[in-house]
Amino acid sequence: MSQSFDASRSLAALEQDNTIIAVIEMSKAKWLVAALVPGLKRQPLKKLDADAPALLKLLQRWRDEAGRAGHPIKRIAVAYEAAGDGFWLVRWLRAHDIEAYAIHPASVAV
């Protein structure tokens, strides 16, 4: 008998000292990226042009900052609400070794 998917159970334990958690608010022209970065007192918030390579560069910068603060990063997890054609970014990030989740707007309770 197969078990149903339980979204409340993570497949990997969250190790806060070596994980960057980022969320993206997307529009066609701009992305607003917020994150929890181990070792940083501030909670980074950055507005970018809607550009995947720029996002990857930003995540790498935050990884480097965490490393300099004594928190080598083993995992980066990114989530965003995706509608229409927004699912391509998950595939692109995963191809660059970033854990990514696209949340379909209809699945979010309001």
C-alpha positions as CSV (number, residue, x, y, z in Angstrom):
1,M,0.0,0.0,0.0
2,S,1.5,3.4,-1.0
3,Q,1.5,6.3,1.4
4,S,0.2,9.7,0.5
5,F,2.6,12.7,0.3
6,D,2.8,14.6,3.6
7,A,4.2,18.1,2.9
8,S,4.6,18.7,6.6
9,R,7.5,16.1,6.7
10,S,10.8,17.3,5.3
11,L,13.0,14.8,3.4
12,A,16.1,16.5,4.8
13,A,16.7,17.8,8.3
14,L,17.1,21.6,8.5
15,E,20.5,22.5,9.8
16,Q,20.2,26.2,10.4
17,D,23.9,26.8,10.8
18,N,24.7,25.7,7.3
19,T,21.6,26.4,5.2
20,I,20.5,29.5,3.3
21,I,16.8,29.8,3.0
22,A,15.6,32.3,0.4
23,V,12.2,33.4,-0.9
24,I,11.5,35.3,-4.1
25,E,8.6,37.6,-4.9
26,M,8.5,37.7,-8.7
27,S,7.2,40.0,-11.3
28,K,8.0,40.2,-15.0
29,A,10.6,42.9,-14.5
30,K,11.9,42.7,-11.0
31,W,12.5,40.0,-8.3
32,L,12.6,40.7,-4.6
33,V,14.8,38.2,-2.8
34,A,14.8,37.8,1.0
35,A,16.9,35.3,2.9
36,L,18.0,33.9,6.2
37,V,21.8,33.6,6.0
38,P,23.7,31.9,8.9
39,G,26.2,34.2,10.5
40,L,24.7,37.4,9.3
41,K,23.0,39.7,11.8
42,R,21.0,41.3,9.1
43,Q,18.3,39.6,7.1
44,P,19.3,40.3,3.5
45,L,16.7,41.7,1.1
46,K,17.7,42.5,-2.4
47,K,15.8,43.7,-5.5
48,L,17.0,42.3,-8.8
49,D,16.1,42.5,-12.4
50,A,14.3,39.3,-13.4
51,D,17.5,37.5,-14.3
52,A,18.3,33.9,-13.2
53,P,22.1,34.4,-13.5
54,A,21.9,37.5,-11.3
55,L,20.0,35.4,-8.7
56,L,22.6,32.7,-8.7
57,K,25.3,35.3,-8.3
58,L,23.4,36.8,-5.3
59,L,23.0,33.4,-3.7
60,Q,26.7,32.7,-4.1
61,R,27.6,36.1,-2.6
62,W,25.5,35.2,0.5
63,R,27.1,31.8,0.6
64,D,30.5,33.5,0.6
65,E,29.5,35.9,3.4
66,A,28.2,33.1,5.5
67,G,31.5,31.2,5.0
68,R,33.5,34.3,6.1
69,A,31.3,34.5,9.2
70,G,32.2,30.9,10.1
71,H,29.2,29.1,8.7
72,P,30.2,27.0,5.6
73,I,27.0,26.5,3.6
74,K,26.0,23.0,2.6
75,R,22.5,23.7,1.4
76,I,20.6,26.5,-0.3
77,A,16.8,26.3,-0.4
78,V,14.8,28.7,-2.5
79,A,11.0,29.0,-2.8
80,Y,8.7,31.2,-4.7
81,E,5.1,31.4,-5.9
82,A,5.0,30.5,-9.6
83,A,2.1,31.1,-12.0
84,G,2.0,30.7,-15.7
85,D,5.5,30.2,-17.0
86,G,7.3,30.6,-13.6
87,F,8.2,26.9,-13.3
88,W,11.2,27.0,-15.5
89,L,13.2,28.7,-12.7
90,V,13.0,25.6,-10.5
91,R,14.5,23.4,-13.2
92,W,17.2,26.0,-13.8
93,L,18.1,26.4,-10.1
94,R,18.2,22.6,-9.6
95,A,20.5,22.3,-12.6
96,H,22.8,24.7,-10.6
97,D,22.7,22.6,-7.4
98,I,20.2,24.8,-5.7
99,E,17.2,23.2,-3.9
100,A,14.2,25.0,-5.4
101,Y,10.4,24.8,-4.8
102,A,7.8,26.5,-6.9
103,I,4.5,27.0,-5.1
104,H,1.4,27.1,-7.2
105,P,-0.8,30.0,-6.2
106,A,-3.9,27.9,-6.1
107,S,-2.4,25.6,-3.5
108,V,-1.9,28.4,-1.0
109,A,-4.8,28.9,1.5
110,V,-5.8,32.5,1.9
